[in-house]
Amino acid sequence: MPSLSRDGWVQLCARTPRNVANGGHAWLQQRLHALLTICQQAFHDKFYNSSVGRCGGDTGAVQSLSLPTLKIDSAPASVYTHLVEVVVENLKAINYTMAVGAVTSKILFNMLSENGWHESALSLDPKTSSYPTSRTQRG
């Protein structure tokens, strides 16, 4: 298994279902599906910390690691709902401040809405994101 960054795993896993759906050959679809399954499991094994019941080792990584995990369906069904609740509790604890950038914020809004947390999604204030913008990074 190649060594990929978190974003590399997310990109690979997010694109594979599209490739499977658009494929023409059954054997290619089977291989891509197998690869997706391996990548999802590897992502979960790498980033899910079962000793604390969340992705990452500290609360600062809750949003940045849990959201990609949820987006690519890396979390097993037994963990999925718990991870959603961990993200919601993290948002409440930091006054609904997003700790992610523009791309992952879309995942955050969709994940909250898709899982029935509409009020939490509406409580988010995009202007309060603690993630640095490109403008502040440039100085």
DSSP file (Angstrom, degrees, kcal/mol; ACC not computed):
  #  RESIDUE AA STRUCTURE BP1 BP2  ACC     N-H-->O    O-->H-N    N-H-->O    O-->H-N    TCO  KAPPA ALPHA  PHI   PSI    X-CA   Y-CA   Z-CA
    1    1 A M              0   0    0      0, 0.0     3,-0.0     0, 0.0     0, 0.0   0.000 360.0 360.0 360.0 124.5    0.0    0.0    0.0
    2    2 A P        -     0   0    0      0, 0.0     2,-0.6     0, 0.0     0, 0.0  -0.280 360.0-109.6 -66.6 153.6    1.5    3.3   -1.0
    3    3 A S        +     0   0    0      0, 0.0     2,-0.3     0, 0.0     0, 0.0  -0.765  46.0 175.1 -86.4 119.4    2.1    6.0    1.6
    4    4 A L        -     0   0    0     -2,-0.6     2,-0.0     1,-0.0     0, 0.0  -0.903  30.1-116.2-123.6 152.7   -0.3    8.9    1.0
    5    5 A S     >  -     0   0    0     -2,-0.3     4,-2.2     1,-0.1     5,-0.2  -0.285  42.0 -97.8 -72.4 170.2   -1.1   12.0    2.9
    6    6 A R  H  > S+     0   0    0      1,-0.2     4,-2.2     2,-0.2     5,-0.1   0.926 127.8  47.7 -55.6 -46.7   -4.5   12.5    4.4
    7    7 A D  H  > S+     0   0    0      1,-0.2     4,-2.6     2,-0.2    -1,-0.2   0.853 108.3  55.3 -66.2 -34.2   -5.6   14.6    1.4
    8    8 A G  H  > S+     0   0    0      2,-0.2     4,-2.4     1,-0.2    -1,-0.2   0.910 108.6  47.8 -63.4 -42.4   -4.2   12.0   -1.0
    9    9 A W  H  X S+     0   0    0     -4,-2.2     4,-2.8     2,-0.2     5,-0.3   0.929 112.4  49.5 -62.1 -45.6   -6.3    9.3    0.6
   10   10 A V  H  X S+     0   0    0     -4,-2.2     4,-2.7     1,-0.2     5,-0.2   0.926 112.2  47.2 -62.2 -45.4   -9.4   11.5    0.5
   11   11 A Q  H  X S+     0   0    0     -4,-2.6     4,-1.7     2,-0.2    -1,-0.2   0.924 114.1  47.3 -62.9 -44.3   -8.9   12.4   -3.2
   12   12 A L  H  X S+     0   0    0     -4,-2.4     4,-1.5     1,-0.2    -2,-0.2   0.939 117.0  41.9 -62.5 -47.6   -8.3    8.7   -4.2
   13   13 A C  H  < S+     0   0    0     -4,-2.8    -2,-0.2     1,-0.2    -1,-0.2   0.859 112.8  53.3 -70.4 -35.3  -11.3    7.4   -2.3
   14   14 A A  H  < S+     0   0    0     -4,-2.7     4,-0.4    -5,-0.3    -1,-0.2   0.838 113.6  42.8 -69.8 -31.7  -13.6   10.2   -3.4
   15   15 A R  H  X S+     0   0    0     -4,-1.7     4,-1.9    -5,-0.2     3,-0.3   0.767  98.1  73.9 -85.5 -26.0  -12.8    9.7   -7.0
   16   16 A T  H  X S+     0   0    0     -4,-1.5     4,-2.6     1,-0.2     5,-0.2   0.887  91.0  54.3 -60.9 -43.5  -12.9    5.9   -7.1
   17   17 A P  H  > S+     0   0    0      0, 0.0     4,-2.6     0, 0.0    -1,-0.2   0.900 109.1  50.1 -59.0 -37.7  -16.8    5.5   -6.8
   18   18 A R  H  > S+     0   0    0     -4,-0.4     4,-2.0    -3,-0.3    -2,-0.2   0.910 110.7  49.5 -62.7 -42.5  -17.2    7.8   -9.8
   19   19 A N  H  X S+     0   0    0     -4,-1.9     4,-0.8     2,-0.2    -1,-0.2   0.899 111.4  48.9 -64.5 -40.2  -14.7    5.6  -11.7
   20   20 A V  H >< S+     0   0    0     -4,-2.6     3,-0.6     1,-0.2    -2,-0.2   0.927 112.2  48.1 -64.6 -44.7  -16.5    2.5  -10.8
   21   21 A A  H 3< S+     0   0    0     -4,-2.6    -1,-0.2     1,-0.2    -2,-0.2   0.842 117.0  42.4 -66.0 -33.2  -19.9    3.9  -11.8
   22   22 A N  H 3< S+     0   0    0     -4,-2.0    -1,-0.2    -5,-0.2    -2,-0.2   0.495  91.5 113.2 -92.6  -3.7  -18.5    5.1  -15.2
   23   23 A G    <<  -     0   0    0     -4,-0.8     3,-0.1    -3,-0.6    -3,-0.1  -0.166  50.9-158.8 -66.6 162.2  -16.4    2.0  -15.9
   24   24 A G        +     0   0    0      1,-0.1     2,-0.4     0, 0.0    -1,-0.1   0.697  68.5  69.1-111.7 -29.7  -17.3   -0.4  -18.7
   25   25 A H     >  -     0   0    0      1,-0.1     4,-2.3     2,-0.0     5,-0.2  -0.785  68.4-143.5-101.1 133.8  -15.6   -3.6  -17.8
   26   26 A A  H  > S+     0   0    0     -2,-0.4     4,-2.5     1,-0.2     5,-0.2   0.887 102.4  53.4 -60.5 -40.4  -16.8   -5.7  -14.9
   27   27 A W  H  > S+     0   0    0      1,-0.2     4,-2.2     2,-0.2    -1,-0.2   0.878 109.2  49.0 -65.5 -35.6  -13.3   -6.8  -14.0
   28   28 A L  H  > S+     0   0    0      2,-0.2     4,-2.8     1,-0.2     5,-0.2   0.916 110.6  50.4 -67.6 -42.7  -12.2   -3.1  -13.8
   29   29 A Q  H  X S+     0   0    0     -4,-2.3     4,-2.4     1,-0.2    -2,-0.2   0.911 110.9  49.5 -60.8 -41.9  -15.2   -2.2  -11.6
   30   30 A Q  H  X S+     0   0    0     -4,-2.5     4,-2.3     2,-0.2    -1,-0.2   0.913 112.4  47.3 -64.2 -42.6  -14.4   -5.1   -9.3
   31   31 A R  H  X S+     0   0    0     -4,-2.2     4,-2.5     2,-0.2    -2,-0.2   0.910 112.9  48.0 -66.7 -41.8  -10.7   -4.1   -9.0
   32   32 A L  H  X S+     0   0    0     -4,-2.8     4,-2.7     2,-0.2    -2,-0.2   0.904 111.6  50.3 -66.0 -39.6  -11.6   -0.5   -8.4
   33   33 A H  H  X S+     0   0    0     -4,-2.4     4,-2.3    -5,-0.2    -2,-0.2   0.911 111.0  49.4 -63.6 -41.4  -14.2   -1.5   -5.8
   34   34 A A  H  X S+     0   0    0     -4,-2.3     4,-2.3     2,-0.2    -2,-0.2   0.912 111.4  49.3 -62.8 -42.7  -11.6   -3.7   -4.1
   35   35 A L  H  X S+     0   0    0     -4,-2.5     4,-2.7     2,-0.2    -2,-0.2   0.915 109.8  51.5 -62.5 -43.5   -9.1   -0.8   -4.1
   36   36 A L  H  X S+     0   0    0     -4,-2.7     4,-2.9     1,-0.2    -2,-0.2   0.925 109.6  49.7 -58.8 -45.2  -11.7    1.6   -2.6
   37   37 A T  H  X S+     0   0    0     -4,-2.3     4,-2.2     1,-0.2    -1,-0.2   0.910 111.8  48.2 -61.5 -43.2  -12.4   -0.9    0.2
   38   38 A I  H  X S+     0   0    0     -4,-2.3     4,-2.6     2,-0.2    -1,-0.2   0.923 113.3  47.8 -62.8 -44.6   -8.7   -1.2    0.9
   39   39 A C  H  X S+     0   0    0     -4,-2.7     4,-2.7     2,-0.2    -2,-0.2   0.906 110.6  51.0 -65.0 -42.3   -8.2    2.5    0.9
   40   40 A Q  H  X S+     0   0    0     -4,-2.9     4,-2.3     2,-0.2    -1,-0.2   0.935 113.5  45.0 -60.6 -45.8  -11.2    3.1    3.2
   41   41 A Q  H  X S+     0   0    0     -4,-2.2     4,-2.9    -5,-0.2    -2,-0.2   0.909 113.2  50.3 -64.9 -42.6   -9.9    0.6    5.7
   42   42 A A  H  X S+     0   0    0     -4,-2.6     4,-2.2     2,-0.2    -1,-0.2   0.902 110.3  50.0 -63.4 -40.8   -6.4    1.9    5.6
   43   43 A F  H  X S+     0   0    0     -4,-2.7     4,-2.3     2,-0.2     5,-0.3   0.936 113.1  46.4 -61.9 -46.5   -7.6    5.5    6.1
   44   44 A H  H  X S+     0   0    0     -4,-2.3     4,-2.6     1,-0.2    -2,-0.2   0.933 112.9  49.5 -61.7 -46.4   -9.7    4.4    9.1
   45   45 A D  H  < S+     0   0    0     -4,-2.9    -1,-0.2     1,-0.2    -2,-0.2   0.866 114.6  45.8 -61.3 -36.1   -6.8    2.3   10.6
   46   46 A K  H  < S+     0   0    0     -4,-2.2    -1,-0.2    -5,-0.2    -2,-0.2   0.880 125.9  24.4 -75.8 -38.1   -4.4    5.3   10.2
   47   47 A F  H  < S+     0   0    0     -4,-2.3     9,-2.7    -5,-0.2     2,-0.5   0.647  95.6  91.8-109.5 -16.4   -6.6    8.1   11.6
   48   48 A Y  E  <  -A   55   0A   0     -4,-2.6     2,-0.8    -5,-0.3     7,-0.3  -0.708  56.3-158.7 -86.1 127.2   -9.2    6.6   14.0
   49   49 A N  E >>> -A   54   0A   0      5,-3.0     5,-1.5    -2,-0.5     4,-1.3  -0.860   7.2-173.5-105.5  98.5   -8.0    6.4   17.6
   50   50 A S  T 345S+     0   0    0     -2,-0.8    -1,-0.2     1,-0.3     5,-0.1   0.748  79.1  66.6 -67.0 -23.4  -10.1    3.8   19.3
   51   51 A S  T 345S+     0   0    0      1,-0.2    -1,-0.3     3,-0.1     6,-0.0   0.791 117.3  25.0 -69.7 -25.5   -8.6    4.6   22.7
   52   52 A V  T <45S-     0   0    0     -3,-1.1    -2,-0.2     2,-0.3    -1,-0.2   0.440 106.8-122.2-114.5  -4.3  -10.3    8.0   22.7
   53   53 A G  T  <5S+     0   0    0     -4,-1.3     2,-0.3     1,-0.2    -3,-0.2   0.833  77.9  78.5  70.4  34.6  -13.2    7.2   20.3
   54   54 A R  E   <S-A   49   0A   0     -5,-1.5    -5,-3.0     2,-0.2     2,-0.4  -0.965  87.9 -82.0-158.0 171.3  -12.4    9.8   17.6
   55   55 A C  E    S+A   48   0A   0     -2,-0.3    -7,-0.3    -7,-0.3    11,-0.2  -0.663  96.2  11.5 -81.3 135.9  -10.1   10.5   14.7
   56   56 A G  S    S-     0   0    0     -9,-2.7    -7,-0.3    -2,-0.4    -2,-0.2  -0.134  88.8 -91.3  84.6 173.2   -6.8   11.9   15.8
   57   57 A G  S    S+     0   0    0     -9,-0.1     2,-0.3    -6,-0.0    -1,-0.1   0.635 100.2  39.0 -99.9 -16.5   -5.3   12.1   19.2
   58   58 A D  S >  S-     0   0    0     -3,-0.1     3,-1.5     1,-0.0     4,-0.2  -0.859  84.5-107.8-132.7 167.5   -6.5   15.5   20.4
   59   59 A T  G >  S+     0   0    0     -2,-0.3     3,-1.1     1,-0.3     4,-0.4   0.706 109.9  71.6 -69.0 -19.0   -9.6   17.6   20.1
   60   60 A G  G 3  S+     0   0    0      1,-0.2     4,-0.4     2,-0.1    -1,-0.3   0.714  99.2  47.7 -68.2 -19.7   -7.9   20.0   17.6
   61   61 A A  G <>>S+     0   0    0     -3,-1.5     4,-2.1     1,-0.1     5,-0.6   0.395  81.3 101.2-100.6   2.2   -8.0   17.3   14.9
   62   62 A V  H <>5S+     0   0    0     -3,-1.1     4,-2.1    -4,-0.2     5,-0.3   0.934  90.5  32.3 -55.5 -53.7  -11.7   16.3   15.4
   63   63 A Q  H  >5S+     0   0    0     -4,-0.4     4,-1.8     1,-0.2    -1,-0.2   0.938 118.5  51.8 -71.6 -46.6  -13.1   18.2   12.4
   64   64 A S  H  45S+     0   0    0     -4,-0.4    -1,-0.2    35,-0.2    -2,-0.2   0.751 123.5  28.4 -67.7 -24.2  -10.1   18.0   10.1
   65   65 A L  H  X5S+     0   0    0     -4,-2.1     4,-1.4   -10,-0.2    -1,-0.2   0.762 119.2  52.2-103.7 -33.4   -9.8   14.2   10.4
   66   66 A S  H  X<S+     0   0    0     -4,-2.1     4,-2.5    -5,-0.6     5,-0.2   0.900 104.3  56.1 -71.7 -39.6  -13.4   13.1   11.1
   67   67 A L  H  X S+     0   0    0     -4,-1.8     4,-2.6    -5,-0.3    -1,-0.2   0.926 109.1  44.3 -63.8 -46.7  -15.0   14.9    8.2
   68   68 A P  H  > S+     0   0    0      0, 0.0     4,-2.2     0, 0.0     6,-0.2   0.902 112.5  54.7 -62.3 -36.8  -12.9   13.2    5.5
   69   69 A T  H  <>S+     0   0    0     -4,-1.4     5,-2.4     1,-0.2     6,-0.8   0.919 112.8  41.9 -59.5 -43.9  -13.4    9.9    7.3
   70   70 A L  H ><5S+     0   0    0     -4,-2.5     3,-1.1     3,-0.2    -1,-0.2   0.878 111.7  56.1 -70.4 -38.3  -17.2   10.4    7.1
   71   71 A K  H 3<5S+     0   0    0     -4,-2.6    -2,-0.2     1,-0.3    -1,-0.2   0.888 111.9  40.2 -63.2 -41.5  -17.0   11.7    3.5
   72   72 A I  T 3<5S-     0   0    0     -4,-2.2    -1,-0.3    -5,-0.2    -2,-0.2   0.290 110.6-117.9 -93.6  11.6  -15.3    8.7    2.1
   73   73 A D  T < 5 +     0   0    0     -3,-1.1    -3,-0.2    -5,-0.1    -4,-0.1   0.869  67.8 142.4  55.7  39.4  -17.3    6.2    4.2
   74   74 A S      < +     0   0    0     -5,-2.4    -4,-0.2    -6,-0.2   -30,-0.2   0.789  43.1  86.4 -79.2 -28.9  -14.2    5.0    5.9
   75   75 A A  S    S-     0   0    0     -6,-0.8     5,-0.1    -9,-0.1   -34,-0.1  -0.551  85.4-117.4 -75.6 132.6  -15.8    4.6    9.3
   76   76 A P    >>  -     0   0    0      0, 0.0     3,-2.1     0, 0.0     4,-2.0  -0.280  31.2-105.6 -60.7 156.4  -17.5    1.3    9.9
   77   77 A A  H 3> S+     0   0    0      1,-0.3     4,-0.7     2,-0.2    -2,-0.1   0.829 121.0  60.1 -54.5 -34.1  -21.2    1.5   10.5
   78   78 A S  H 34 S+     0   0    0      1,-0.2    -1,-0.3     2,-0.1     4,-0.2   0.680 115.6  33.1 -69.4 -16.7  -20.6    0.8   14.2
   79   79 A V  H <> S+     0   0    0     -3,-2.1     4,-2.4     2,-0.1    -2,-0.2   0.642  97.1  84.4-110.0 -23.1  -18.5    4.0   14.5
   80   80 A Y  H  X S+     0   0    0     -4,-2.0     4,-2.1     1,-0.2     5,-0.2   0.907  92.9  43.8 -53.0 -55.7  -20.2    6.3   11.9
   81   81 A T  H  X S+     0   0    0     -4,-0.7     4,-2.2     1,-0.2    -1,-0.2   0.886 113.0  53.4 -60.5 -39.4  -22.9    7.8   14.2
   82   82 A H  H  > S+     0   0    0      1,-0.2     4,-2.3     2,-0.2    -1,-0.2   0.911 107.5  50.9 -62.3 -41.9  -20.5    8.2   17.0
   83   83 A L  H  X S+     0   0    0     -4,-2.4     4,-2.2     2,-0.2    -1,-0.2   0.893 108.4  51.9 -63.9 -38.9  -18.1   10.2   14.8
   84   84 A V  H  X S+     0   0    0     -4,-2.1     4,-2.3     1,-0.2    -1,-0.2   0.938 111.3  47.6 -60.0 -46.0  -20.9   12.5   13.7
   85   85 A E  H  X S+     0   0    0     -4,-2.2     4,-2.7     1,-0.2    -2,-0.2   0.862 108.4  54.8 -64.8 -36.1  -21.8   13.1   17.4
   86   86 A V  H  X S+     0   0    0     -4,-2.3     4,-2.3     2,-0.2    -1,-0.2   0.913 108.9  48.3 -62.6 -42.7  -18.1   13.7   18.2
   87   87 A V  H  X S+     0   0    0     -4,-2.2     4,-2.4     2,-0.2    -2,-0.2   0.929 112.3  48.7 -63.1 -45.0  -18.0   16.4   15.5
   88   88 A V  H  X S+     0   0    0     -4,-2.3     4,-2.5     1,-0.2    -2,-0.2   0.923 112.0  48.5 -62.2 -44.8  -21.3   18.0   16.8
   89   89 A E  H  X S+     0   0    0     -4,-2.7     4,-2.4     1,-0.2    -1,-0.2   0.887 110.6  52.1 -62.9 -38.2  -20.0   18.0   20.4
   90   90 A N  H  X S+     0   0    0     -4,-2.3     4,-1.5     2,-0.2    -2,-0.2   0.917 109.4  49.3 -63.0 -43.4  -16.7   19.6   19.2
   91   91 A L  H  <>S+     0   0    0     -4,-2.4     5,-3.8     1,-0.2     6,-0.5   0.925 111.9  48.1 -61.7 -44.8  -18.6   22.3   17.4
   92   92 A K  H ><5S+     0   0    0     -4,-2.5     3,-1.6     1,-0.2    -1,-0.2   0.913 108.9  54.5 -60.8 -42.4  -20.7   23.0   20.5
   93   93 A A  H 3<5S+     0   0    0     -4,-2.4    -1,-0.2     1,-0.3    -2,-0.2   0.796 113.3  41.4 -64.7 -28.8  -17.6   23.1   22.7
   94   94 A I  T ><5S-     0   0    0     -4,-1.5     3,-0.8    -3,-0.3    -1,-0.3  -0.045 122.0-101.1-111.8  32.0  -15.9   25.7   20.5
   95   95 A N  T < 5S-     0   0    0     -3,-1.6    -3,-0.2     1,-0.2    -2,-0.1   0.864  74.9 -58.3  56.4  43.7  -19.1   27.8   19.9
   96   96 A Y  T 3 <S+     0   0    0     -5,-3.8    29,-1.2     1,-0.2     2,-0.5   0.833  90.5 157.5  56.9  37.8  -19.8   26.5   16.4
   97   97 A T    <   -     0   0    0     -3,-0.8     2,-0.4    -6,-0.5    -1,-0.2  -0.811  40.4-129.8 -91.8 128.1  -16.5   27.6   15.1
   98   98 A M        -     0   0    0     -2,-0.5    32,-2.9    27,-0.4    33,-0.6  -0.632  16.6-168.2 -78.3 132.3  -15.3   25.7   12.0
   99   99 A A        +     0   0    0     -2,-0.4     2,-0.3    30,-0.2   -35,-0.2  -0.159  63.2  77.2-110.0  36.5  -11.7   24.4   12.4
  100  100 A V  S    S-     0   0    0     31,-0.1    31,-0.5     1,-0.1    -2,-0.1  -0.871  77.3-107.8-138.0 168.5  -11.5   23.6    8.7
  101  101 A G     >  -     0   0    0     -2,-0.3     4,-1.9    29,-0.1     5,-0.1  -0.120  49.0 -77.6 -89.6-169.0  -10.9   25.4    5.4
  102  102 A A  H  > S+     0   0    0      1,-0.2     4,-1.1     2,-0.2    31,-0.0   0.879 125.2  47.5 -62.0 -43.9  -13.3   26.1    2.5
  103  103 A V  H >> S+     0   0    0      1,-0.2     4,-1.0     2,-0.2     3,-0.5   0.943 116.3  42.2 -67.0 -47.8  -13.3   22.6    0.9
  104  104 A T  H 3> S+     0   0    0      1,-0.2     4,-2.3     2,-0.2    -1,-0.2   0.753 103.7  67.6 -73.4 -22.7  -13.9   20.7    4.1
  105  105 A S  H 3X S+     0   0    0     -4,-1.9     4,-2.5     2,-0.2    -1,-0.2   0.865  97.6  54.0 -64.1 -33.7  -16.4   23.2    5.3
  106  106 A K  H <X S+     0   0    0     -4,-1.1     4,-2.4    -3,-0.5    -1,-0.2   0.916 108.1  49.3 -63.6 -42.1  -18.7   22.1    2.5
  107  107 A I  H  X S+     0   0    0     -4,-1.0     4,-2.9     2,-0.2    -2,-0.2   0.904 110.0  52.9 -61.0 -41.1  -18.3   18.5    3.8
  108  108 A L  H  X S+     0   0    0     -4,-2.3     4,-2.4     2,-0.2     5,-0.2   0.943 110.1  45.5 -61.0 -50.7  -19.1   19.8    7.3
  109  109 A F  H  X S+     0   0    0     -4,-2.5     4,-2.3     1,-0.2     5,-0.2   0.935 116.7  45.5 -59.4 -47.1  -22.4   21.5    6.2
  110  110 A N  H  X S+     0   0    0     -4,-2.4     4,-3.2     1,-0.2     5,-0.2   0.916 111.9  51.3 -63.8 -44.0  -23.5   18.5    4.2
  111  111 A M  H  X S+     0   0    0     -4,-2.9     4,-1.2    -5,-0.2     6,-0.2   0.914 111.4  47.6 -61.6 -43.9  -22.6   15.9    6.9
  112  112 A L  H  <>S+     0   0    0     -4,-2.4     5,-2.9    -5,-0.2     3,-0.3   0.940 116.1  43.7 -62.5 -46.8  -24.6   17.8    9.5
  113  113 A S  H ><5S+     0   0    0     -4,-2.3     3,-1.7    -5,-0.2     5,-0.2   0.919 111.1  53.1 -65.6 -44.8  -27.6   18.2    7.3
  114  114 A E  H 3<5S+     0   0    0     -4,-3.2    -1,-0.2     1,-0.3    -2,-0.2   0.737 111.5  47.8 -63.9 -22.3  -27.5   14.6    6.0
  115  115 A N  T 3<5S-     0   0    0     -4,-1.2    -1,-0.3    -3,-0.3    -2,-0.2   0.191 122.5-100.8-106.7  16.0  -27.5   13.3    9.6
  116  116 A G  T < 5S+     0   0    0     -3,-1.7     2,-0.7     1,-0.1     3,-0.3   0.568  85.6 124.1  83.7   9.4  -30.3   15.5   10.8
  117  117 A W     >< +     0   0    0     -5,-2.9     4,-2.1    -6,-0.2     5,-0.2  -0.357  22.8 142.7 -97.0  52.3  -28.2   18.1   12.6
  118  118 A H  H  >  +     0   0    0     -2,-0.7     4,-2.4     1,-0.2    -1,-0.2   0.893  68.3  52.9 -61.4 -42.6  -29.8   21.0   10.6
  119  119 A E  H  > S+     0   0    0     -3,-0.3     4,-1.3     1,-0.2    -1,-0.2   0.894 109.0  49.9 -62.7 -39.2  -29.8   23.4   13.6
  120  120 A S  H  > S+     0   0    0      2,-0.2     4,-0.8     1,-0.2    -1,-0.2   0.909 109.6  51.4 -65.4 -40.4  -26.1   22.8   14.2
  121  121 A A  H >< S+     0   0    0     -4,-2.1     3,-0.7     1,-0.2    -2,-0.2   0.906 111.0  48.0 -61.9 -41.0  -25.4   23.5   10.5
  122  122 A L  H 3< S+     0   0    0     -4,-2.4    -1,-0.2     1,-0.2    -2,-0.2   0.734 105.2  60.5 -71.8 -21.6  -27.3   26.7   10.7
  123  123 A S  H 3< S+     0   0    0     -4,-1.3    -1,-0.2    -5,-0.2    -2,-0.2   0.662  81.3 105.5 -79.2 -16.3  -25.5   27.7   13.8
  124  124 A L    <<  -     0   0    0     -4,-0.8   -27,-0.1    -3,-0.7   -28,-0.1  -0.393  58.2-155.1 -66.8 138.9  -22.1   27.6   12.1
  125  125 A D    >   -     0   0    0    -29,-1.2     3,-2.4     1,-0.1   -27,-0.4  -0.927   3.9-160.8-116.3 105.7  -20.6   31.0   11.3
  126  126 A P  G >  S+     0   0    0      0, 0.0     3,-1.2     0, 0.0    -1,-0.1   0.766  89.6  63.7 -58.2 -24.7  -18.2   30.8    8.4
  127  127 A K  G 3  S+     0   0    0      1,-0.2   -30,-0.1    -3,-0.1    -3,-0.0   0.655  96.0  59.7 -74.0 -13.0  -16.6   34.0    9.4
  128  128 A T  G <  S+     0   0    0     -3,-2.4    -1,-0.2   -32,-0.2   -31,-0.0   0.317  71.4 141.1 -98.0  10.3  -15.4   32.4   12.7
  129  129 A S    <   -     0   0    0     -3,-1.2   -30,-0.2     1,-0.2     4,-0.1  -0.240  43.3-154.4 -54.6 133.3  -13.3   29.7   11.0
  130  130 A S        +     0   0    0    -32,-2.9   -31,-0.2     2,-0.1    -1,-0.2   0.484  67.0 102.7 -87.7  -2.2  -10.2   29.2   13.0
  131  131 A Y  S    S-     0   0    0    -33,-0.6   -31,-0.1   -31,-0.5     2,-0.1  -0.667  83.3-111.3 -80.3 132.5   -8.5   27.8    9.9
  132  132 A P        -     0   0    0      0, 0.0     2,-0.1     0, 0.0    -2,-0.1  -0.376  28.6-131.7 -67.4 139.8   -6.2   30.5    8.3
  133  133 A T     >  -     0   0    0     -4,-0.1     4,-1.9     1,-0.1     5,-0.2  -0.420  23.9-108.8 -82.4 164.2   -7.3   31.9    5.1
  134  134 A S  H  > S+     0   0    0      1,-0.2     4,-1.7     2,-0.2     5,-0.1   0.834 119.6  58.7 -62.8 -30.6   -4.9   32.2    2.1
  135  135 A R  H  > S+     0   0    0      1,-0.2     4,-0.8     2,-0.2    -1,-0.2   0.915 108.2  43.5 -66.0 -42.5   -4.9   36.0    2.6
  136  136 A T  H  4 S+     0   0    0      1,-0.2    -1,-0.2     2,-0.2    -2,-0.2   0.798 110.4  57.0 -74.0 -26.3   -3.6   35.7    6.2
  137  137 A Q  H  < S+     0   0    0     -4,-1.9    -1,-0.2     1,-0.2    -2,-0.2   0.858 105.4  50.7 -69.7 -34.0   -1.1   33.0    5.2
  138  138 A R  H  <        0   0    0     -4,-1.7    -1,-0.2    -5,-0.2    -2,-0.2   0.726 360.0 360.0 -76.1 -21.1    0.4   35.4    2.6
  139  139 A G     <        0   0    0     -4,-0.8    -3,-0.2    -5,-0.1    -2,-0.1   0.440 360.0 360.0  98.9 360.0    0.8   38.1    5.2
